[in-house]
Amino acid sequence: MIKFSIDDVGNTVVLPLFISEKSKSIEILAPASVSKKIDLKKLQQTLKKIGATANPDEVLKIAQDGVLIVSTGLGAERKFTAEDFRRAAGSAARNLEGEKSATFAFAIKTVDELSAVAEGAALGSYVFSDFKGSSKLEIKPALVEVVILNSLGSGIQTKRICERVQILAKNSNLVRDLINTPPSHLTPIEFVNRVKKIALTLKLKVEVLDEKSLKTKGYGGITAVGQGSANPPRLIRISYTPAKAKKNYALVGKGITFDTGGLALKPASGMEEMKADMSGAAAVVAAVFAAAELKLPIAIDAWAPLAENMVSDTATRPSDIIKIYGGKTVE
C-alpha cells in the first residue's frame, strides 16, 4: 500500500544521501519536516563515523531519536533525476523486509520525482518466498506500507499517481512471480490457468488453443517445440478492447516454460535459468492487465505461445522440417 503525506515522518524513515561537491562531505537530501523528528546534524556525524560513502546502492541502518533511519545513496552531487530517486528508493525498499511501514523522505519537487520514489519503493518491496523453508519464522514478509513525504499535497493528481504505481507494481510483480516459479510448478497448462483467472476477473476476452487445436489449425512451430514433453503446449490470446480505442496493438511473448534445447541439448551452465524462457509471455500478459486496469484508450491483443522444450523420443530433431502457421516450411 502506498500513501502520500506532508509531515507524517513515522518510526522507520528512508533518507537519501549524496556527496557535496564543495565540502566532499555527506549531505542529506530530505524535506524540512524531517528535522522536527530527527537531528540531522547528529545523523551526519554518525554517518561519517561509520564510514558511509553515499554511493548508489549503499544502504545503511541507524537507530537514532527513537527512529530507525535507513540511508540510501545517490552518489556525487549533481542534478539528480527521477531515475536516481527511483533507484535509491528501490535499494532502500529491498532492505526493509519485515518492516510494516516506512516513510520515504526525499526532497521531492516534481510529479515525476514523486512517481519515481513511489515506483522504486513499490518495486523494491517485492519478495518471492513461495518455496522457502518450512518454518514461517524464517521468512520476513515484504514491506507492507510505503509512506512518501511530499510537498505536492494529497489531491487528485497524487491519488492518480498512487493508483498508477500500485497497478504497475502489482503487474510487474506478477511477471516476477511467474519467472521465479520453478518449471515443475509452471507448465504451459498451469501458466494458462493462472493468467486466465486474472483475465476473466478483469473481464477480458480469453481464447486458449490446446495441443489438438494447435495441430489441427496448423500451428506447427508451437507443436514441434512442445511435442517432446509430457506437458502439452498451449496458445493463449488475451484481448483488451475498450469502446473508444485510439490505436490497436498486438503483443507476442515467447512462453517456453523450460528450454532444455531439446535434442540440441544445452550445457548445464546454460540450462539453469531456462525457466525464465517464458518471461516474454509473462510480460505481454501483464502489460494487457495493466492497460485494462489503467483504462488506457488503446486496444491490445496479447499472444503467448506456450511450450516446454524437453528431450525425449518424440522431440523434434535438428534438421527436421516443420510447417509453421501460414504454411512456410522451416528446417
C-alpha positions in Angstrom: 0.0 0.0 0.0 1.3 3.5 -0.9 0.3 6.6 0.9 1.3 10.3 0.5 1.8 12.6 3.4 3.2 16.1 4.0 4.6 15.6 7.5 4.0 12.0 8.8 7.6 11.0 9.4 6.9 7.7 11.2 9.2 5.3 13.1 11.1 4.0 10.1 12.5 6.6 7.7 14.4 6.4 4.4 16.7 9.3 3.8 18.7 9.9 0.6 22.4 10.8 0.9 24.8 12.5 -1.5 28.4 13.8 -1.5 28.6 17.5 -1.5 30.6 18.9 -4.4 32.1 21.7 -2.3 32.8 20.1 1.1 33.1 16.5 -0.2 31.1 15.5 2.9 27.8 13.6 3.2 24.6 15.7 2.9 21.0 14.6 3.4 18.5 15.4 0.6 15.4 15.4 2.8 12.3 17.7 3.2 12.5 20.2 6.1 9.7 18.4 8.1 12.2 15.6 8.8 14.3 17.8 11.1 11.3 18.1 13.5 11.8 14.5 14.5 15.4 13.7 13.5 18.6 15.6 14.5 20.2 15.7 11.0 23.5 17.2 12.2 23.9 14.4 14.7 23.0 11.9 12.0 25.6 13.3 9.6 28.3 12.9 12.3 27.2 9.3 12.9 27.3 8.6 9.1 30.9 10.0 9.0 32.0 7.9 11.9 30.7 4.6 10.4 32.3 5.4 7.0 29.2 6.0 4.9 30.0 6.8 1.3 26.6 7.7 -0.1 27.4 5.7 -3.2 24.4 4.4 -5.3 23.0 1.1 -3.8 24.7 1.7 -0.4 22.0 1.2 2.3 22.8 1.7 6.0 20.5 1.3 9.1 20.9 3.6 12.1 18.8 3.9 15.2 18.5 7.5 16.4 15.9 9.6 18.2 13.7 6.6 18.6 13.6 6.2 14.8 15.1 3.5 12.5 16.9 5.5 9.9 17.6 3.8 6.5 20.0 5.8 4.4 20.2 5.2 0.7 23.0 6.6 -1.6 22.5 8.9 -4.6 26.2 9.4 -5.3 28.1 12.6 -6.1 26.2 15.9 -6.1 24.6 16.7 -9.4 21.2 17.5 -10.8 19.5 14.3 -9.6 17.0 12.8 -12.0 13.8 11.0 -11.3 15.6 7.8 -12.2 18.2 8.5 -9.5 15.4 8.7 -7.0 13.7 5.6 -8.3 16.9 3.5 -7.9 17.7 4.9 -4.4 14.2 4.2 -3.2 14.3 0.7 -4.6 17.6 -0.1 -3.0 16.2 1.0 0.4 13.0 -0.9 0.0 14.9 -4.2 -0.8 16.5 -3.8 2.7 13.2 -3.3 4.5 11.8 -6.9 4.6 10.0 -7.5 7.9 9.0 -3.8 8.4 5.3 -3.0 8.4 5.7 0.6 7.3 8.4 3.0 6.2 8.4 6.7 5.3 10.4 7.7 2.2 11.6 11.2 3.0 13.1 12.6 -0.3 13.2 16.3 -1.2 10.6 15.9 -3.9 9.9 18.9 -6.1 8.1 17.5 -9.2 5.4 15.0 -10.0 7.9 12.9 -11.9 10.1 12.6 -8.8 7.1 11.7 -6.7 6.1 9.0 -9.1 9.7 7.7 -9.3 10.1 7.4 -5.5 6.7 5.6 -5.3 7.7 3.2 -8.1 11.1 2.4 -6.6 9.7 1.8 -3.2 6.9 -0.4 -4.6 9.1 -2.5 -6.9 11.9 -2.8 -4.3 9.5 -4.2 -1.8 9.0 -7.4 -3.8 9.6 -10.7 -2.0 9.2 -14.2 -3.5 9.1 -16.7 -0.7 6.6 -19.4 -2.0 9.2 -22.1 -1.9 11.3 -21.1 1.1 11.9 -23.1 4.3 9.3 -24.9 6.2 9.4 -22.5 9.2 7.4 -19.3 8.6 9.5 -17.7 11.3 12.5 -17.7 8.9 10.6 -15.8 6.3 10.4 -12.0 6.5 7.4 -10.5 4.7 7.7 -7.7 2.3 7.3 -4.1 3.4 3.6 -3.6 3.7 3.1 0.2 3.7 5.0 2.9 1.9 4.5 6.5 3.1 6.0 9.2 0.9 6.7 12.7 2.2 5.9 15.3 -0.4 5.0 19.0 -0.7 2.6 18.4 -3.5 -0.3 17.6 -1.2 -2.7 14.6 -1.5 -5.1 15.9 -4.2 -6.4 14.2 -7.3 -3.1 14.2 -9.1 -1.2 12.4 -6.3 -4.0 10.0 -5.9 -3.8 9.1 -9.6 -0.1 8.6 -9.2 -0.7 6.3 -6.3 -3.2 4.2 -8.2 -1.0 4.0 -11.3 2.1 3.0 -9.4 0.2 0.3 -7.5 -1.2 -1.2 -10.7 2.2 -1.2 -12.4 3.9 -2.7 -9.4 1.3 -5.4 -9.0 1.6 -6.5 -12.6 5.4 -6.2 -12.6 5.4 -8.5 -9.6 3.1 -10.9 -11.4 5.8 -11.2 -14.1 8.4 -11.8 -11.4 6.3 -14.4 -9.7 5.8 -16.3 -13.0 9.5 -16.2 -13.8 10.5 -17.2 -10.3 8.1 -20.1 -10.1 10.0 -23.4 -10.9 9.1 -25.2 -14.1 7.8 -28.2 -12.1 5.0 -25.8 -11.0 4.6 -23.7 -14.1 3.8 -25.9 -17.1 2.1 -24.4 -20.1 -1.3 -25.5 -18.7 -0.6 -24.0 -15.3 0.5 -20.8 -16.9 -2.8 -20.6 -18.8 -4.8 -21.4 -15.7 -3.1 -18.6 -13.6 -3.4 -15.8 -16.2 -6.8 -16.8 -17.4 -8.2 -16.5 -13.9 -6.9 -12.9 -13.7 -8.0 -12.0 -17.2 -11.6 -13.1 -16.5 -11.6 -11.1 -13.3 -10.8 -8.1 -15.4 -13.5 -9.1 -17.9 -11.0 -9.5 -20.7 -11.6 -11.8 -23.7 -9.6 -15.1 -23.5 -9.0 -17.7 -26.2 -7.0 -20.9 -25.5 -5.9 -23.4 -28.1 -4.9 -26.9 -26.7 -2.5 -29.3 -28.4 -5.2 -30.8 -30.6 -6.4 -27.4 -31.9 -2.9 -26.3 -32.5 -2.2 -29.3 -34.6 -5.5 -29.1 -36.5 -5.1 -25.4 -37.2 -1.5 -25.7 -38.4 0.5 -24.2 -35.6 3.5 -26.3 -36.5 6.1 -24.2 -34.6 4.4 -24.5 -31.2 3.6 -28.1 -31.8 7.1 -29.0 -32.8 8.7 -27.3 -29.8 6.3 -28.9 -27.3 6.0 -32.4 -28.8 8.9 -33.9 -26.8 7.3 -33.0 -23.4 4.7 -34.8 -21.3 3.3 -31.3 -20.7 1.4 -30.3 -23.8 1.7 -26.9 -25.5 -0.9 -24.1 -25.4 -1.6 -20.8 -27.1 -3.4 -18.2 -25.1 -4.8 -14.9 -26.5 -6.0 -12.2 -24.2 -7.8 -9.2 -25.6 -8.5 -5.8 -24.1 -10.8 -3.8 -26.4 -12.1 -0.5 -24.8 -15.1 1.1 -26.6 -13.2 4.1 -27.9 -9.7 2.8 -28.6 -7.5 5.3 -30.4 -5.0 2.6 -31.6 -4.7 -1.1 -31.9 -1.6 -3.1 -30.8 -0.6 -6.8 -30.9 2.0 -8.1 -28.4 3.6 -11.5 -28.7 5.7 -13.0 -25.9 7.8 -16.2 -26.0 6.5 -18.7 -23.5 8.9 -21.6 -23.2 8.2 -22.7 -19.6 11.5 -24.6 -19.7 14.0 -24.9 -22.5 16.4 -27.8 -22.4 17.4 -27.1 -26.0 15.7 -30.4 -27.0 17.9 -32.9 -28.8 20.3 -29.9 -29.3 20.8 -30.1 -25.5 22.1 -27.1 -23.7 25.1 -27.4 -21.3 24.2 -27.4 -17.6 25.5 -23.9 -17.1 23.3 -22.6 -19.9 20.2 -24.5 -18.8 20.0 -23.4 -15.2 18.0 -20.3 -15.9 15.9 -21.6 -18.7 12.8 -21.4 -16.5 12.9 -17.7 -17.5 12.4 -18.5 -21.2 8.7 -17.7 -20.6 9.4 -14.2 -19.4 8.2 -12.7 -22.7 4.9 -14.3 -22.4 4.6 -13.2 -18.8 5.5 -9.6 -19.8 2.9 -9.2 -22.6 0.1 -10.8 -20.5 0.8 -8.5 -17.5 1.0 -5.5 -19.9 -2.6 -6.2 -21.0 -3.7 -6.5 -17.4 -2.1 -3.2 -16.6 -3.6 -1.5 -19.6 -7.0 -2.7 -18.7 -6.7 -1.6 -15.0 -5.4 1.8 -16.1 -8.3 2.1 -18.6 -5.9 3.1 -21.4 -7.7 4.1 -24.6 -5.9 1.5 -26.7 -6.9 -2.0 -27.8 -4.4 -4.8 -27.2 -4.2 -8.4 -28.2 -1.6 -10.4 -26.3 -0.5 -13.7 -27.7 1.5 -16.1 -25.6 2.7 -19.4 -27.3 3.5 -21.8 -24.5 5.5 -25.0 -24.7 8.0 -27.0 -22.7 11.0 -28.0 -24.8 12.2 -31.4 -23.5 14.4 -34.3 -24.5 12.5 -37.5 -25.4 11.9 -40.0 -28.2 9.2 -37.6 -29.6 11.3 -34.5 -29.5 11.9 -32.6 -32.8 15.3 -33.4 -34.3 17.8 -30.9 -35.7 17.3 -31.0 -39.5 13.6 -31.9 -39.2 11.4 -29.7 -41.5 8.2 -28.4 -39.9 5.4 -26.3 -41.4 4.6 -23.2 -39.2 1.4 -21.3 -39.1 0.8 -19.6 -42.5 2.3 -22.6 -44.5 6.0 -21.7 -44.5 8.4 -24.6 -44.0 11.3 -24.3 -41.6 14.3 -26.6 -41.1 
